[in-house]
Amino acid sequence: MRTYRLEEFGGIEELTVREMPISKPGRNQILVRVRATSLNRRDTMILNGTYPLTPRVGIVPLSDGGGEVVAVGGDVTRFAVGDRVTGSYFARWIDGRMHPGVVDQLGCTLDGMLSEYAMLDEQWAVRLPGHLSWQEAATFTCAGLTAWSALTGAEIPKPGQWVLVIGSGGVALFALQFAKLMGCRVAAVTSRAQKADRLRALGADVVIATAETPEWGIKLREATGGIDLVVETGGPASFAQSLIASALYGRIVLLTVHDQNGKSVEIPGAVYQRSLVTIGRLFVGSRSALEAMLAAVATHRLKPVIDKVFPFAEAREAYRHFQQGDVFGKVVIDGA
Ligand SMILES: NC(=O)c1ccc[n+]([C@@H]2O[C@H](COP(=O)([O-])OP(=O)(O)OC[C@H]3O[C@@H](n4cnc5c(N)ncnc54)[C@H](OP(=O)(O)O)[C@@H]3O)[C@@H](O)[C@H]2O)c1
């Protein structure tokens, strides 16, 4: 089988394809024929050697992928040959709170999905909804679950409340879609005005192009009466405006602390002094949250937004396209 590996870190040229034998599953393992994978911002950080969790040298990259079970070990009870599955981001985090014993991640410290076949412990996988194509099914593990956790992990926003999403990457668009499912109103900001119509078409009630309106926080507060929940994916570039946009008792789920130049989020004291906003953090989510999200996805036959699909042999081009930042939704790599 062909499998991509990262034997060094520092850039796209380190991504190498290898021919490897296909192993037989151990007692608790499932062998998955991977049909599609997708990229997240963390995958470019792992590639570039800037991810906070140190990746294993020689790792198979990517947390996100969908495929079918083609062989199972003797003690496997959760799956059978033919099941459609995806991996869980923190493979060992089943439920409850995150703790240091469950930090292993697919595509970082555990071999991930950018391979023709992936070997997973049966506990690391979940079943996929039937209405999704392989390309669609390969997009939920990281960005989808992060958006779901931001909306449902603590106090759940009520129908009619305002949710703010930043940009048009994977997390932001899933957050927009899930917030609409929950009956919320959605404000969206984008650095590229030409994406405004596509954000509206997905259900955004208010869209602001940040290049044209750099002080968008006050505009949004006036237009909405104050944002109830910000899914903060912009980090230092957007945090102060997100705080200004927020309602008195709003909440900000801060998903990005540093930008790619190492600049950190700063709390503007003069704004925060007049605010009762709660700033929360989260790391993607557990397997049980992934299962809950996929149940909602199945019920509502929700489809992810896909920006572009690349063939397996062009994984490096997929990384290049994703890294330049002008995307709308998920960048997918088709299985071979
Ligand atoms: N804490 C967690 O658990 C967690 C989990 C997942 C992701 N995250 C973080 O959340 C953020 C979003 O993740 P994602 O996977 O959705 O990212 P993404 O797909 O890379 O999001 C890209 C979007 O961000 C906007 N953007 C503006 N300037 C950019 C630039 N210079 N480079 C790249 N994008 C730029 C663009 O939207 P516009 O063109 O519309 O402005 C672009 O479409 C990342 O910082 C990621 O590290 C955190």
The ligand as an ORCA input file, in Angstrom:
! r2SCAN-3c Opt
* xyz 0 1
  N      -8.640     24.633     20.030
  C      -9.024     23.701     19.176
  O      -9.428     22.619     19.563
  C      -8.981     23.969     17.688
  C      -9.476     22.995     16.830
  C      -9.498     23.250     15.456
  C      -8.994     24.453     14.980
  N      -8.479     25.347     15.845
  C      -7.946     26.613     15.339
  O      -9.006     27.325     14.726
  C      -8.520     28.043     13.591
  C      -9.353     27.677     12.374
  O      -9.128     26.339     12.021
  P      -9.585     25.806     10.596
  O      -9.068     24.411     10.455
  O     -11.020     26.078     10.407
  O      -8.694     26.794      9.723
  P      -8.743     27.138      8.285
  O      -9.619     26.194      7.547
  O      -7.345     27.272      7.934
  O      -9.421     28.606      8.282
  C      -9.000     29.413      7.275
  C      -9.851     30.651      7.204
  O      -9.359     31.634      8.087
  C      -9.366     32.894      7.433
  N      -8.027     33.494      7.279
  C      -7.788     34.802      7.301
  N      -6.500     35.066      7.151
  C      -5.871     33.897      7.058
  C      -4.521     33.523      6.887
  N      -3.549     34.420      6.826
  N      -4.218     32.216      6.802
  C      -5.198     31.295      6.896
  N      -6.497     31.609      7.060
  C      -6.843     32.891      7.134
  C      -9.885     32.667      6.042
  O     -11.262     33.054      6.019
  P     -11.691     34.382      5.244
  O     -11.004     34.333      3.911
  O     -13.158     34.290      5.152
  O     -11.236     35.510      6.114
  C      -9.744     31.208      5.819
  O     -10.765     30.693      4.981
  C      -7.045     27.680     13.452
  O      -6.267     28.694     14.018
  C      -6.914     26.407     14.249
  O      -5.610     26.237     14.766
  C      -8.459     25.138     17.184
*
